[in-house]
Amino acid sequence: MSEVGKEAWRKYLIQLQAHPLRTKAITSGVLAGTSSLIAQKISGSKIQLRKLVLFMLYGFGYAGPLAHFLHKLLDTLFRGKKDNKTVAKKVLLEQLIVSPWNNMVFMLYYGLVMEGQPWRSVKGKVRKDLPSVQFAAWKFWPIVSWVNHQYIPLQFRVVYGSFMGALWAIFLNLKARSATTLKQA
């Protein structure tokens, strides 16, 4: 790692220690924006700054803070245990409660805020697509969650989750775009 990279990492760690919520929220926002930019490039559409900013706001205002408090709560509930049974319980809780909620919130945010669609249309799309999105999530997130709870230190779980969330968001973003494109055709 270069000296510049080492110094940037050192400063990041200082901020993470001094201001964990703010640092995780900003990190989540930057990664969400990056995923939006990548999804826009992959889909071949012109880069839309408005959508990029709105996606960053989603990461900053919702995804990062929720993950911060969720991991603190889970660590408190299970007193920092990392045995396989405890990790399985954490993963199960996330997948049965948090995952469906997050996917629904994302789909609502994307349709209402990012796409500016009317409530009725967004509600119908969520009702129609949420089961398939959730099924896809259950193929991806349990493994990510297991690694997160088993191997990642608490202070880095949101960063790791946000990075993996950026990959997941590219999938969701492209799925949402393809559905919008098909409707317009």
Secondary structure, DSSP 8 states (H G I E B T S, - for coil): --HHHHHHHHHHHHHHHHSHHHHHHHHHHHHHHHHHHHHHHHHT----HHHHHHHHHHIIIIIHHHHHHHHHHHHHHTTT--SHHHHHHHHHHIIIIIHHHHHHHHHHHIIIIIS---HHHHHHHHHHHHHHHHHHHHHHHHHHHHHHHHHS-HHHHHHHHHHHHHHHHHHHHHHHHHHHHHHH-
